[in-house]
Amino acid sequence: MQWRLTLNLLLLMACSGLNAAQFSGSLHNPKQVIVAGKEVILCELAAIPSCLASLPQEVTAQLPEDIPALLGYRAALVTPVSHPAIAGVIVMAPERTPSRESAIISGALLELPLAEQSTLTLWHEIGHLEVRALQGSVLPDILSVREQEWLADAYLYWRVAREKGSLTLAWQQFHRRNLQAINDVNQLSHWSSLYLLPLLNRYDAKELALFAEFGAFCQDFYPSLPQWSDEELQEFASLLHNLFQSGNTRNMPHYMYWRKPQLRPVLAPTLGLLMGPNNAHQWLSRQHMLIKG
């Protein structure tokens, strides 16, 4: 089909301004991504009009009317579509990719440098499309926004193991999600660390890389992974707020005490990395986080 030839050429043109490393490891070539046998359209924000101009009308009709406004200050946006040849459209704004994540804890600024974050951002967005393709088979028909987010990060973990041969960048994403939760407890939909710590503890990079497809990995971990209800997540949010809110001087050692044993193993790796093991242990002790469940 003529539009298909034009689309492939346009895709290459639209992505040509991006650093090649940002799309390294794509399935067929550095600028083409395939999900469930369908193409994923990658567009730079600056090239949106030309990138979308030759797409079929049935695809553009499914896209947001004002993509830049919906993207806001984020570095990427994914829109799944229903089409026989196209899985979705990912819009990237690489200049917005953060180089570090930070949080203030006990008056000290803790910073996490972010390596290859553009690549991780892309893989997370691809993960959304992979998750969607598995709904109704390996995954439930209906998933909440929170479930979609942590499953997209599960795809990122798997992709990191497959492409990099180590889980260093997966741990980076884990720490980043923790810092984001510490900074804003009202945005816990992306707090995948709470869900995915069991994966990092259960699989090493070699074991993860043995799964040839993400669907096979999902089939292995999803049925046994602990799930958290909205009520339980709200309790975690209240505890995070109590622990980290700016200017909090209240001494409430028993606040949400029943959640502390479950929160400690999620926060401890990040605090240990950024504060050092001794300081992290002291902080956890002061917050009465070392109590046994």
CYANA upper distance limits for C-alpha pairs under 8 A (distance plus 0.5 A):
  1 MET  CA      5 LEU  CA      7.23
  2 GLN  CA      6 THR  CA      6.81
  3 TRP  CA      7 LEU  CA      6.31
  3 TRP  CA     54 SER  CA      6.98
  3 TRP  CA     55 LEU  CA      7.60
  3 TRP  CA     56 PRO  CA      7.84
  4 ARG  CA      8 ASN  CA      6.79
  5 LEU  CA      9 LEU  CA      6.92
  6 THR  CA     10 LEU  CA      6.47
  6 THR  CA     54 SER  CA      7.36
  7 LEU  CA     11 LEU  CA      6.46
  7 LEU  CA     54 SER  CA      6.68
  7 LEU  CA     55 LEU  CA      7.11
  8 ASN  CA     12 LEU  CA      6.94
  9 LEU  CA     13 MET  CA      6.87
 10 LEU  CA     14 ALA  CA      6.45
 10 LEU  CA     50 SER  CA      8.25
 10 LEU  CA     51 CYS  CA      6.67
 10 LEU  CA     54 SER  CA      8.37
 11 LEU  CA     15 CYS  CA      6.66
 11 LEU  CA     31 LYS  CA      8.16
 11 LEU  CA     41 ILE  CA      7.26
 11 LEU  CA     42 LEU  CA      7.13
 11 LEU  CA     43 CYS  CA      7.65
 11 LEU  CA     51 CYS  CA      7.19
 12 LEU  CA     16 SER  CA      6.45
 12 LEU  CA     31 LYS  CA      6.99
 13 MET  CA     17 GLY  CA      8.46
 14 ALA  CA     42 LEU  CA      8.07
 14 ALA  CA     43 CYS  CA      6.17
 14 ALA  CA     44 GLU  CA      6.73
 14 ALA  CA     47 ALA  CA      6.57
 14 ALA  CA     50 SER  CA      8.15
 14 ALA  CA     51 CYS  CA      6.28
 15 CYS  CA     31 LYS  CA      7.39
 15 CYS  CA     42 LEU  CA      7.26
 15 CYS  CA     43 CYS  CA      6.64
 15 CYS  CA     44 GLU  CA      6.82
 17 GLY  CA     44 GLU  CA      8.47
 18 LEU  CA     22 GLN  CA      7.47
 18 LEU  CA     44 GLU  CA      8.32
 18 LEU  CA     94 PRO  CA      7.90
 19 ASN  CA     23 PHE  CA      8.14
 20 ALA  CA     24 SER  CA      6.81
 20 ALA  CA     30 PRO  CA      7.43
 21 ALA  CA    119 THR  CA      7.63
 22 GLN  CA    116 GLU  CA      7.95
 22 GLN  CA    118 SER  CA      5.94
 22 GLN  CA    119 THR  CA      5.05
 22 GLN  CA    122 LEU  CA      8.02
 23 PHE  CA     30 PRO  CA      5.96
 23 PHE  CA     31 LYS  CA      6.83
 23 PHE  CA    119 THR  CA      6.70
 23 PHE  CA    122 LEU  CA      7.94
 24 SER  CA     30 PRO  CA      5.84
 24 SER  CA    119 THR  CA      7.98
 25 GLY  CA     29 ASN  CA      8.19
 25 GLY  CA     30 PRO  CA      6.95
 25 GLY  CA    163 GLU  CA      6.99
 26 SER  CA     30 PRO  CA      5.85
 26 SER  CA     31 LYS  CA      7.45
 26 SER  CA     32 GLN  CA      6.78
 26 SER  CA     33 VAL  CA      5.97
 26 SER  CA     34 ILE  CA      8.47
 27 LEU  CA     32 GLN  CA      7.46
 27 LEU  CA     33 VAL  CA      6.21
 27 LEU  CA     34 ILE  CA      6.86
 28 HIS  CA     32 GLN  CA      6.68
 28 HIS  CA     33 VAL  CA      7.43
 28 HIS  CA     34 ILE  CA      8.24
 29 ASN  CA     33 VAL  CA      8.23
 31 LYS  CA     42 LEU  CA      8.37
 32 GLN  CA     39 GLU  CA      7.80
 32 GLN  CA     40 VAL  CA      7.68
 32 GLN  CA     41 ILE  CA      8.31
 32 GLN  CA     42 LEU  CA      8.40
 33 VAL  CA     39 GLU  CA      6.44
 33 VAL  CA     40 VAL  CA      5.85
 33 VAL  CA     41 ILE  CA      8.14
 34 ILE  CA     38 LYS  CA      5.80
 34 ILE  CA     39 GLU  CA      5.14
 34 ILE  CA     40 VAL  CA      6.36
 34 ILE  CA     87 ALA  CA      8.46
 35 VAL  CA     39 GLU  CA      6.89
 35 VAL  CA     40 VAL  CA      7.37
 35 VAL  CA     87 ALA  CA      6.98
 35 VAL  CA    126 ILE  CA      8.32
 35 VAL  CA    129 LEU  CA      7.41
 35 VAL  CA    130 GLU  CA      6.66
 35 VAL  CA    133 ALA  CA      8.22
 36 ALA  CA     87 ALA  CA      8.27
 36 ALA  CA    130 GLU  CA      7.79
 36 ALA  CA    133 ALA  CA      6.99
 37 GLY  CA     85 ALA  CA      8.20
 38 LYS  CA     84 PRO  CA      7.80
 38 LYS  CA     85 ALA  CA      5.41
 38 LYS  CA     86 ILE  CA      5.46
 38 LYS  CA     87 ALA  CA      5.75
 39 GLU  CA     85 ALA  CA      6.68
 39 GLU  CA     86 ILE  CA      5.23
 39 GLU  CA     87 ALA  CA      6.23
 39 GLU  CA     88 GLY  CA      8.00
 40 VAL  CA     86 ILE  CA      6.45
 40 VAL  CA     87 ALA  CA      5.93
 40 VAL  CA     88 GLY  CA      5.73
 40 VAL  CA     89 VAL  CA      6.30
 40 VAL  CA     90 ILE  CA      7.68
 41 ILE  CA     86 ILE  CA      7.96
 41 ILE  CA     88 GLY  CA      6.84
 41 ILE  CA     89 VAL  CA      5.15
 41 ILE  CA     90 ILE  CA      6.59
 42 LEU  CA     89 VAL  CA      6.59
 42 LEU  CA     90 ILE  CA      5.49
 42 LEU  CA     91 VAL  CA      6.52
 42 LEU  CA     92 MET  CA      7.83
 43 CYS  CA     47 ALA  CA      7.15
 43 CYS  CA     48 ILE  CA      6.81
 43 CYS  CA     51 CYS  CA      6.53
 43 CYS  CA     89 VAL  CA      8.02
 43 CYS  CA     90 ILE  CA      6.74
 43 CYS  CA     91 VAL  CA      5.31
 43 CYS  CA     92 MET  CA      6.61
 44 GLU  CA     48 ILE  CA      6.84
 44 GLU  CA     51 CYS  CA      8.47
 44 GLU  CA     91 VAL  CA      6.19
 44 GLU  CA     92 MET  CA      5.44
 44 GLU  CA     93 ALA  CA      6.43
 44 GLU  CA     94 PRO  CA      8.31
 45 LEU  CA     68 PRO  CA      7.69
 45 LEU  CA     91 VAL  CA      6.42
 45 LEU  CA     92 MET  CA      6.28
 45 LEU  CA     93 ALA  CA      5.86
 46 ALA  CA     93 ALA  CA      8.24
 47 ALA  CA     51 CYS  CA      6.29
 48 ILE  CA     52 LEU  CA      6.53
 48 ILE  CA     91 VAL  CA      8.39
 49 PRO  CA     53 ALA  CA      6.43
 50 SER  CA     54 SER  CA      8.18
 52 LEU  CA     60 THR  CA      7.78
 55 LEU  CA     59 VAL  CA      7.01
 55 LEU  CA     60 THR  CA      7.04
 56 PRO  CA     60 THR  CA      7.05
 57 GLN  CA     61 ALA  CA      6.42
 58 GLU  CA     62 GLN  CA      7.33
 58 GLU  CA     83 HIS  CA      8.17
 59 VAL  CA     63 LEU  CA      7.39
 59 VAL  CA     81 VAL  CA      6.99
 59 VAL  CA     82 SER  CA      7.98
 59 VAL  CA     83 HIS  CA      7.47
 62 GLN  CA     81 VAL  CA      6.80
 63 LEU  CA     67 ILE  CA      8.32
 63 LEU  CA     79 THR  CA      7.16
 63 LEU  CA     81 VAL  CA      8.27
 64 PRO  CA     70 LEU  CA      8.14
 66 ASP  CA     70 LEU  CA      6.81
 67 ILE  CA     71 LEU  CA      6.46
 68 PRO  CA     72 GLY  CA      6.75
 71 LEU  CA     75 ALA  CA      8.08
 71 LEU  CA     76 ALA  CA      7.37
 71 LEU  CA     77 LEU  CA      6.49
 73 TYR  CA     96 ARG  CA      7.79
 74 ARG  CA     93 ALA  CA      8.06
 74 ARG  CA     96 ARG  CA      7.31
 74 ARG  CA     97 THR  CA      8.49
 75 ALA  CA     92 MET  CA      6.32
 75 ALA  CA     93 ALA  CA      5.24
 75 ALA  CA     94 PRO  CA      6.56
 75 ALA  CA     95 GLU  CA      8.06
 75 ALA  CA     96 ARG  CA      5.61
 75 ALA  CA     97 THR  CA      5.99
 75 ALA  CA    121 THR  CA      8.19
 76 ALA  CA     90 ILE  CA      7.42
 76 ALA  CA     91 VAL  CA      5.97
 76 ALA  CA     92 MET  CA      4.94
 76 ALA  CA     93 ALA  CA      6.46
 76 ALA  CA     94 PRO  CA      8.43
 76 ALA  CA    121 THR  CA      7.56
 76 ALA  CA    122 LEU  CA      7.98
 76 ALA  CA    125 GLU  CA      7.99
 77 LEU  CA     90 ILE  CA      6.13
 77 LEU  CA     91 VAL  CA      5.70
 77 LEU  CA     92 MET  CA      7.21
 77 LEU  CA    125 GLU  CA      7.65
 78 VAL  CA     88 GLY  CA      7.50
 78 VAL  CA     89 VAL  CA      6.24
 78 VAL  CA     90 ILE  CA      4.86
 78 VAL  CA     91 VAL  CA      6.91
 78 VAL  CA    125 GLU  CA      6.36
 78 VAL  CA    126 ILE  CA      8.37
 78 VAL  CA    128 HIS  CA      8.13
 79 THR  CA     88 GLY  CA      5.94
 79 THR  CA     89 VAL  CA      5.77
 79 THR  CA     90 ILE  CA      6.95
 80 PRO  CA     87 ALA  CA      6.50
 80 PRO  CA     88 GLY  CA      4.56
 80 PRO  CA     89 VAL  CA      6.98
 80 PRO  CA    129 LEU  CA      6.89
 81 VAL  CA     86 ILE  CA      7.57
 81 VAL  CA     87 ALA  CA      6.26
 81 VAL  CA     88 GLY  CA      5.42
 81 VAL  CA     89 VAL  CA      8.12
 82 SER  CA     86 ILE  CA      7.92
 82 SER  CA     87 ALA  CA      7.36
 82 SER  CA     88 GLY  CA      8.38
 83 HIS  CA     87 ALA  CA      7.25
 87 ALA  CA    129 LEU  CA      7.45
 88 GLY  CA    129 LEU  CA      7.58
 90 ILE  CA    125 GLU  CA      7.59
 90 ILE  CA    126 ILE  CA      8.48
 92 MET  CA    122 LEU  CA      8.38
 93 ALA  CA     97 THR  CA      7.79
 94 PRO  CA    118 SER  CA      7.02
 97 THR  CA    117 GLN  CA      7.23
 97 THR  CA    118 SER  CA      6.62
 98 PRO  CA    114 LEU  CA      7.80
 98 PRO  CA    117 GLN  CA      7.76
 99 SER  CA    113 PRO  CA      6.62
 99 SER  CA    114 LEU  CA      5.63
 99 SER  CA    115 ALA  CA      7.77
 99 SER  CA    117 GLN  CA      7.83
100 ARG  CA    111 GLU  CA      7.07
100 ARG  CA    112 LEU  CA      5.85
100 ARG  CA    113 PRO  CA      4.77
100 ARG  CA    114 LEU  CA      5.37
101 GLU  CA    111 GLU  CA      6.27
101 GLU  CA    112 LEU  CA      5.60
101 GLU  CA    113 PRO  CA      7.08
101 GLU  CA    114 LEU  CA      7.59
101 GLU  CA    176 ARG  CA      6.77
101 GLU  CA    179 LEU  CA      7.43
101 GLU  CA    180 GLN  CA      8.26
102 SER  CA    109 LEU  CA      7.35
102 SER  CA    110 LEU  CA      5.96
102 SER  CA    111 GLU  CA      4.73
102 SER  CA    112 LEU  CA      6.48
102 SER  CA    179 LEU  CA      6.99
103 ALA  CA    109 LEU  CA      6.34
103 ALA  CA    110 LEU  CA      5.93
103 ALA  CA    111 GLU  CA      7.19
103 ALA  CA    179 LEU  CA      6.52
103 ALA  CA    180 GLN  CA      8.41
103 ALA  CA    182 ILE  CA      7.49
103 ALA  CA    183 ASN  CA      6.62
104 ILE  CA    108 ALA  CA      5.77
104 ILE  CA    109 LEU  CA      4.92
104 ILE  CA    110 LEU  CA      6.51
105 ILE  CA    109 LEU  CA      7.04
105 ILE  CA    110 LEU  CA      7.63
105 ILE  CA    244 PHE  CA      7.08
106 SER  CA    244 PHE  CA      8.38
110 LEU  CA    274 LEU  CA      6.62
110 LEU  CA    275 MET  CA      7.88
111 GLU  CA    274 LEU  CA      7.60
112 LEU  CA    175 HIS  CA      8.41
112 LEU  CA    176 ARG  CA      7.88
112 LEU  CA    274 LEU  CA      7.76
114 LEU  CA    172 GLN  CA      7.68
115 ALA  CA    169 LEU  CA      8.08
116 GLU  CA    120 LEU  CA      7.01
117 GLN  CA    121 THR  CA      6.47
118 SER  CA    122 LEU  CA      6.73
119 THR  CA    123 TRP  CA      6.70
120 LEU  CA    124 HIS  CA      6.58
120 LEU  CA    156 LEU  CA      7.35
121 THR  CA    125 GLU  CA      6.88
122 LEU  CA    126 ILE  CA      6.69
123 TRP  CA    127 GLY  CA      6.45
123 TRP  CA    155 TYR  CA      8.03
123 TRP  CA    156 LEU  CA      6.04
123 TRP  CA    159 ARG  CA      7.83
124 HIS  CA    128 HIS  CA      7.16
124 HIS  CA    152 ALA  CA      5.84
124 HIS  CA    153 ASP  CA      6.24
124 HIS  CA    155 TYR  CA      7.51
124 HIS  CA    156 LEU  CA      5.99
125 GLU  CA    129 LEU  CA      7.52
125 GLU  CA    152 ALA  CA      7.56
126 ILE  CA    130 GLU  CA      6.78
126 ILE  CA    152 ALA  CA      8.13
127 GLY  CA    131 VAL  CA      6.50
127 GLY  CA    151 LEU  CA      7.83
127 GLY  CA    152 ALA  CA      4.71
127 GLY  CA    153 ASP  CA      7.42
127 GLY  CA    154 ALA  CA      8.35
127 GLY  CA    155 TYR  CA      5.70
127 GLY  CA    156 LEU  CA      7.07
128 HIS  CA    132 ARG  CA      6.70
128 HIS  CA    148 GLN  CA      7.10
128 HIS  CA    149 GLU  CA      7.81
128 HIS  CA    151 LEU  CA      8.11
128 HIS  CA    152 ALA  CA      5.56
129 LEU  CA    133 ALA  CA      6.70
130 GLU  CA    134 LEU  CA      6.99
130 GLU  CA    152 ALA  CA      8.29
130 GLU  CA    155 TYR  CA      8.28
130 GLU  CA    214 PHE  CA      8.23
131 VAL  CA    135 GLN  CA      6.96
131 VAL  CA    139 LEU  CA      8.20
131 VAL  CA    148 GLN  CA      7.51
131 VAL  CA    151 LEU  CA      7.25
131 VAL  CA    152 ALA  CA      7.14
134 LEU  CA    138 VAL  CA      5.99
134 LEU  CA    139 LEU  CA      6.08
134 LEU  CA    215 GLY  CA      7.31
135 GLN  CA    139 LEU  CA      5.08
135 GLN  CA    140 PRO  CA      5.80
135 GLN  CA    141 ASP  CA      5.38
135 GLN  CA    142 ILE  CA      7.68
136 GLY  CA    140 PRO  CA      5.72
136 GLY  CA    141 ASP  CA      4.75
136 GLY  CA    142 ILE  CA      8.41
137 SER  CA    141 ASP  CA      8.16
138 VAL  CA    215 GLY  CA      7.20
138 VAL  CA    218 CYS  CA      7.49
138 VAL  CA    219 GLN  CA      6.53
139 LEU  CA    218 CYS  CA      8.32
139 LEU  CA    222 TYR  CA      8.47
143 LEU  CA    147 GLU  CA      6.27
143 LEU  CA    148 GLN  CA      6.72
144 SER  CA    148 GLN  CA      6.75
145 VAL  CA    149 GLU  CA      6.76
145 VAL  CA    189 SER  CA      7.28
146 ARG  CA    150 TRP  CA      6.94
146 ARG  CA    188 LEU  CA      8.39
146 ARG  CA    189 SER  CA      5.02
146 ARG  CA    190 HIS  CA      7.06
147 GLU  CA    151 LEU  CA      6.50
148 GLN  CA    152 ALA  CA      6.56
149 GLU  CA    153 ASP  CA      6.97
149 GLU  CA    189 SER  CA      7.28
149 GLU  CA    190 HIS  CA      6.16
149 GLU  CA    192 SER  CA      7.54
150 TRP  CA    154 ALA  CA      6.69
150 TRP  CA    190 HIS  CA      7.09
150 TRP  CA    191 TRP  CA      7.70
150 TRP  CA    192 SER  CA      5.02
150 TRP  CA    195 TYR  CA      7.47
150 TRP  CA    196 LEU  CA      7.85
151 LEU  CA    155 TYR  CA      6.84
152 ALA  CA    156 LEU  CA      6.89
153 ASP  CA    157 TYR  CA      6.71
153 ASP  CA    192 SER  CA      7.31
154 ALA  CA    158 TRP  CA      6.84
154 ALA  CA    196 LEU  CA      7.49
155 TYR  CA    159 ARG  CA      6.51
155 TYR  CA    214 PHE  CA      7.02
156 LEU  CA    160 VAL  CA      6.49
156 LEU  CA    170 ALA  CA      7.67
157 TYR  CA    161 ALA  CA      6.85
157 TYR  CA    167 LEU  CA      7.74
157 TYR  CA    169 LEU  CA      8.45
157 TYR  CA    170 ALA  CA      5.57
158 TRP  CA    162 ARG  CA      6.75
158 TRP  CA    208 LEU  CA      6.49
158 TRP  CA    209 ALA  CA      7.43
158 TRP  CA    214 PHE  CA      7.52
158 TRP  CA    217 PHE  CA      8.29
159 ARG  CA    163 GLU  CA      6.45
160 VAL  CA    164 LYS  CA      5.91
160 VAL  CA    165 GLY  CA      7.67
160 VAL  CA    166 SER  CA      7.57
160 VAL  CA    167 LEU  CA      6.99
160 VAL  CA    169 LEU  CA      7.13
160 VAL  CA    170 ALA  CA      6.91
161 ALA  CA    165 GLY  CA      5.42
161 ALA  CA    166 SER  CA      5.85
161 ALA  CA    167 LEU  CA      6.30
161 ALA  CA    205 ALA  CA      5.39
161 ALA  CA    206 LYS  CA      7.68
161 ALA  CA    208 LEU  CA      6.58
161 ALA  CA    209 ALA  CA      6.01
162 ARG  CA    205 ALA  CA      8.12
162 ARG  CA    208 LEU  CA      7.72
162 ARG  CA    209 ALA  CA      5.21
165 GLY  CA    205 ALA  CA      6.41
165 GLY  CA    206 LYS  CA      7.45
165 GLY  CA    209 ALA  CA      8.06
166 SER  CA    204 ASP  CA      8.34
166 SER  CA    205 ALA  CA      5.54
166 SER  CA    206 LYS  CA      8.24
167 LEU  CA    171 TRP  CA      6.68
167 LEU  CA    204 ASP  CA      7.83
167 LEU  CA    205 ALA  CA      6.22
168 THR  CA    172 GLN  CA      6.81
169 LEU  CA    173 GLN  CA      6.78
170 ALA  CA    174 PHE  CA      6.78
171 TRP  CA    175 HIS  CA      6.66
171 TRP  CA    200 LEU  CA      8.39
172 GLN  CA    176 ARG  CA      6.58
173 GLN  CA    177 ARG  CA      6.63
174 PHE  CA    178 ASN  CA      6.94
174 PHE  CA    192 SER  CA      7.73
174 PHE  CA    193 SER  CA      5.76
174 PHE  CA    197 LEU  CA      8.40
175 HIS  CA    179 LEU  CA      6.81
175 HIS  CA    193 SER  CA      8.10
175 HIS  CA    269 PRO  CA      8.29
175 HIS  CA    270 THR  CA      5.82
176 ARG  CA    180 GLN  CA      6.72
177 ARG  CA    181 ALA  CA      6.74
177 ARG  CA    190 HIS  CA      7.34
177 ARG  CA    191 TRP  CA      5.83
177 ARG  CA    192 SER  CA      6.98
177 ARG  CA    193 SER  CA      6.67
178 ASN  CA    182 ILE  CA      6.70
178 ASN  CA    191 TRP  CA      7.11
178 ASN  CA    193 SER  CA      6.85
178 ASN  CA    266 VAL  CA      8.49
178 ASN  CA    267 LEU  CA      7.40
178 ASN  CA    270 THR  CA      7.72
179 LEU  CA    183 ASN  CA      6.65
180 GLN  CA    184 ASP  CA      6.67
180 GLN  CA    191 TRP  CA      8.04
181 ALA  CA    185 VAL  CA      5.74
181 ALA  CA    187 GLN  CA      7.36
181 ALA  CA    188 LEU  CA      6.52
181 ALA  CA    191 TRP  CA      6.65
181 ALA  CA    240 LEU  CA      8.31
182 ILE  CA    240 LEU  CA      6.96
182 ILE  CA    241 HIS  CA      8.18
182 ILE  CA    244 PHE  CA      6.84
183 ASN  CA    244 PHE  CA      8.28
184 ASP  CA    188 LEU  CA      8.13
185 VAL  CA    237 ALA  CA      6.00
185 VAL  CA    238 SER  CA      8.42
185 VAL  CA    240 LEU  CA      7.27
185 VAL  CA    241 HIS  CA      6.90
186 ASN  CA    237 ALA  CA      8.07
187 GLN  CA    191 TRP  CA      8.38
188 LEU  CA    237 ALA  CA      8.11
191 TRP  CA    195 TYR  CA      8.46
192 SER  CA    196 LEU  CA      6.43
193 SER  CA    197 LEU  CA      6.23
193 SER  CA    266 VAL  CA      7.12
194 LEU  CA    263 LEU  CA      8.34
194 LEU  CA    266 VAL  CA      6.62
195 TYR  CA    225 LEU  CA      8.13
195 TYR  CA    226 PRO  CA      7.54
195 TYR  CA    227 GLN  CA      7.76
196 LEU  CA    200 LEU  CA      7.29
197 LEU  CA    201 ASN  CA      6.76
197 LEU  CA    266 VAL  CA      7.25
198 PRO  CA    202 ARG  CA      6.36
198 PRO  CA    225 LEU  CA      7.96
199 LEU  CA    203 TYR  CA      6.38
199 LEU  CA    221 PHE  CA      8.21
200 LEU  CA    204 ASP  CA      7.47
203 TYR  CA    207 GLU  CA      6.19
203 TYR  CA    208 LEU  CA      6.56
204 ASP  CA    208 LEU  CA      6.76
205 ALA  CA    209 ALA  CA      6.55
206 LYS  CA    210 LEU  CA      6.94
207 GLU  CA    211 PHE  CA      8.03
208 LEU  CA    217 PHE  CA      8.03
211 PHE  CA    216 ALA  CA      6.54
211 PHE  CA    217 PHE  CA      6.19
212 ALA  CA    216 ALA  CA      7.67
213 GLU  CA    217 PHE  CA      7.21
214 PHE  CA    218 CYS  CA      6.67
215 GLY  CA    219 GLN  CA      6.61
216 ALA  CA    220 ASP  CA      6.89
217 PHE  CA    221 PHE  CA      6.94
218 CYS  CA    222 TYR  CA      5.81
219 GLN  CA    223 PRO  CA      7.65
221 PHE  CA    225 LEU  CA      6.56
228 TRP  CA    232 GLU  CA      6.48
228 TRP  CA    233 LEU  CA      6.88
229 SER  CA    233 LEU  CA      6.66
230 ASP  CA    234 GLN  CA      6.64
231 GLU  CA    235 GLU  CA      6.96
232 GLU  CA    236 PHE  CA      6.95
233 LEU  CA    237 ALA  CA      6.66
234 GLN  CA    238 SER  CA      6.67
235 GLU  CA    239 LEU  CA      6.74
235 GLU  CA    256 MET  CA      7.70
235 GLU  CA    259 ARG  CA      7.91
236 PHE  CA    240 LEU  CA      6.62
236 PHE  CA    259 ARG  CA      7.27
236 PHE  CA    263 LEU  CA      7.97
237 ALA  CA    241 HIS  CA      6.57
238 SER  CA    242 ASN  CA      6.65
238 SER  CA    256 MET  CA      8.43
239 LEU  CA    243 LEU  CA      6.65
239 LEU  CA    255 TYR  CA      7.72
239 LEU  CA    256 MET  CA      6.64
239 LEU  CA    259 ARG  CA      8.19
239 LEU  CA    260 LYS  CA      8.45
240 LEU  CA    244 PHE  CA      6.43
240 LEU  CA    245 GLN  CA      8.18
241 HIS  CA    245 GLN  CA      5.58
242 ASN  CA    248 ASN  CA      7.61
243 LEU  CA    248 ASN  CA      8.22
243 LEU  CA    287 GLN  CA      8.04
244 PHE  CA    248 ASN  CA      7.82
253 PRO  CA    257 TYR  CA      8.11
253 PRO  CA    287 GLN  CA      6.95
253 PRO  CA    288 HIS  CA      6.41
254 HIS  CA    288 HIS  CA      8.29
256 MET  CA    260 LYS  CA      7.33
257 TYR  CA    261 PRO  CA      8.26
258 TRP  CA    262 GLN  CA      8.44
258 TRP  CA    293 GLY  CA      7.40
259 ARG  CA    263 LEU  CA      6.66
260 LYS  CA    264 ARG  CA      6.38
260 LYS  CA    289 MET  CA      6.01
260 LYS  CA    290 LEU  CA      8.36
260 LYS  CA    291 ILE  CA      8.01
260 LYS  CA    293 GLY  CA      8.36
261 PRO  CA    265 PRO  CA      7.90
261 PRO  CA    289 MET  CA      7.11
261 PRO  CA    290 LEU  CA      7.54
261 PRO  CA    291 ILE  CA      6.98
261 PRO  CA    292 LYS  CA      6.48
261 PRO  CA    293 GLY  CA      5.69
262 GLN  CA    266 VAL  CA      7.88
262 GLN  CA    293 GLY  CA      8.22
263 LEU  CA    267 LEU  CA      6.84
264 ARG  CA    268 ALA  CA      6.20
264 ARG  CA    284 LEU  CA      8.29
264 ARG  CA    289 MET  CA      6.61
264 ARG  CA    290 LEU  CA      7.85
265 PRO  CA    269 PRO  CA      7.62
266 VAL  CA    270 THR  CA      8.37
267 LEU  CA    271 LEU  CA      6.66
268 ALA  CA    272 GLY  CA      6.31
268 ALA  CA    280 ALA  CA      7.66
269 PRO  CA    273 LEU  CA      6.66
270 THR  CA    274 LEU  CA      6.75
271 LEU  CA    275 MET  CA      5.96
271 LEU  CA    276 GLY  CA      7.66
271 LEU  CA    277 PRO  CA      8.22
271 LEU  CA    280 ALA  CA      5.94
272 GLY  CA    276 GLY  CA      5.28
272 GLY  CA    277 PRO  CA      5.04
272 GLY  CA    278 ASN  CA      8.26
272 GLY  CA    279 ASN  CA      8.11
272 GLY  CA    280 ALA  CA      5.68
272 GLY  CA    281 HIS  CA      8.22
273 LEU  CA    277 PRO  CA      7.67
275 MET  CA    279 ASN  CA      6.23
275 MET  CA    280 ALA  CA      6.14
276 GLY  CA    280 ALA  CA      6.49
277 PRO  CA    281 HIS  CA      6.59
278 ASN  CA    282 GLN  CA      6.77
279 ASN  CA    283 TRP  CA      6.61
280 ALA  CA    284 LEU  CA      6.63
281 HIS  CA    285 SER  CA      6.58
282 GLN  CA    286 ARG  CA      6.66
283 TRP  CA    287 GLN  CA      6.80
284 LEU  CA    288 HIS  CA      6.74
284 LEU  CA    289 MET  CA      5.49
284 LEU  CA    290 LEU  CA      6.79
285 SER  CA    289 MET  CA      6.31
285 SER  CA    290 LEU  CA      6.26
